[in-house]
Amino acid sequence: MERLDVENDQHYMQAYLRDDGTYWLEYREGDADAHFQTSSRNLGLMCQAFTMWLYRLPGWREPFDWHRWSDESALEHSDSEALDGEPTG
């Protein structure tokens, strides 16, 4: 999902469902220094974060353990185990 009310296309949130049932969640708010990722097996929590982000509601980041996105962290993150209903990190 992209923000259309900002000056560039580098404001977005996206998710990916992995084969192991883990959802990756990623958001970016401008340049590469504001690009973060997390994961969870809790679909309800992921949907809540998307909805809150979309409507600019406060608190959508709090349920997760966010990490700055990088190629290296994406590889490390892909190896981490997610717990049912709990974010990983």
PELIN-V404831 format. One record per residue. N is the residue number from 1. RES is the residue in three letters. SS is DSSP state (H for helix, E for strand, - for the rest). PHI is phi in whole degrees, -180 to 180 (* if undefined). Layout:
n:N res:RES ss:SS phi:PHI
n:N res:RES ss:SS phi:PHI
This chain:
n:1 res:MET ss:- phi:*
n:2 res:GLU ss:E phi:-110
n:3 res:ARG ss:- phi:-83
n:4 res:LEU ss:- phi:-96
n:5 res:ASP ss:- phi:-101
n:6 res:VAL ss:- phi:-122
n:7 res:GLU ss:- phi:-73
n:8 res:ASN ss:- phi:-142
n:9 res:ASP ss:- phi:-91
n:10 res:GLN ss:- phi:-100
n:11 res:HIS ss:E phi:-123
n:12 res:TYR ss:E phi:-155
n:13 res:MET ss:E phi:-136
n:14 res:GLN ss:E phi:-148
n:15 res:ALA ss:E phi:-135
n:16 res:TYR ss:E phi:-142
n:17 res:LEU ss:E phi:-96
n:18 res:ARG ss:- phi:-84
n:19 res:ASP ss:- phi:-61
n:20 res:ASP ss:- phi:-85
n:21 res:GLY ss:- phi:90
n:22 res:THR ss:- phi:-85
n:23 res:TYR ss:E phi:-97
n:24 res:TRP ss:E phi:-92
n:25 res:LEU ss:E phi:-124
n:26 res:GLU ss:E phi:-138
n:27 res:TYR ss:E phi:-139
n:28 res:ARG ss:E phi:-140
n:29 res:GLU ss:E phi:-124
n:30 res:GLY ss:- phi:112
n:31 res:ASP ss:- phi:-79
n:32 res:ALA ss:H phi:-62
n:33 res:ASP ss:H phi:-71
n:34 res:ALA ss:H phi:-116
n:35 res:HIS ss:E phi:-121
n:36 res:PHE ss:E phi:-131
n:37 res:GLN ss:E phi:-144
n:38 res:THR ss:E phi:-157
n:39 res:SER ss:E phi:-151
n:40 res:SER ss:E phi:-164
n:41 res:ARG ss:- phi:-101
n:42 res:ASN ss:- phi:-95
n:43 res:LEU ss:H phi:-62
n:44 res:GLY ss:H phi:-60
n:45 res:LEU ss:H phi:-66
n:46 res:MET ss:H phi:-64
n:47 res:CYS ss:H phi:-63
n:48 res:GLN ss:H phi:-62
n:49 res:ALA ss:H phi:-62
n:50 res:PHE ss:H phi:-60
n:51 res:THR ss:H phi:-64
n:52 res:MET ss:H phi:-65
n:53 res:TRP ss:H phi:-63
n:54 res:LEU ss:H phi:-57
n:55 res:TYR ss:- phi:-93
n:56 res:ARG ss:- phi:57
n:57 res:LEU ss:- phi:-85
n:58 res:PRO ss:- phi:-71
n:59 res:GLY ss:- phi:95
n:60 res:TRP ss:- phi:-70
n:61 res:ARG ss:- phi:-81
n:62 res:GLU ss:- phi:-59
n:63 res:PRO ss:- phi:-70
n:64 res:PHE ss:- phi:-117
n:65 res:ASP ss:- phi:-102
n:66 res:TRP ss:- phi:-85
n:67 res:HIS ss:E phi:-130
n:68 res:ARG ss:E phi:-61
n:69 res:TRP ss:- phi:-75
n:70 res:SER ss:- phi:-159
n:71 res:ASP ss:H phi:-58
n:72 res:GLU ss:H phi:-67
n:73 res:SER ss:H phi:-69
n:74 res:ALA ss:H phi:-64
n:75 res:LEU ss:H phi:-67
n:76 res:GLU ss:H phi:-62
n:77 res:HIS ss:H phi:-64
n:78 res:SER ss:H phi:-68
n:79 res:ASP ss:H phi:-90
n:80 res:SER ss:- phi:-78
n:81 res:GLU ss:- phi:-89
n:82 res:ALA ss:- phi:-98
n:83 res:LEU ss:E phi:-100
n:84 res:ASP ss:- phi:-54
n:85 res:GLY ss:- phi:77
n:86 res:GLU ss:E phi:-121
n:87 res:PRO ss:E phi:-66
n:88 res:THR ss:E phi:-109
n:89 res:GLY ss:- phi:176
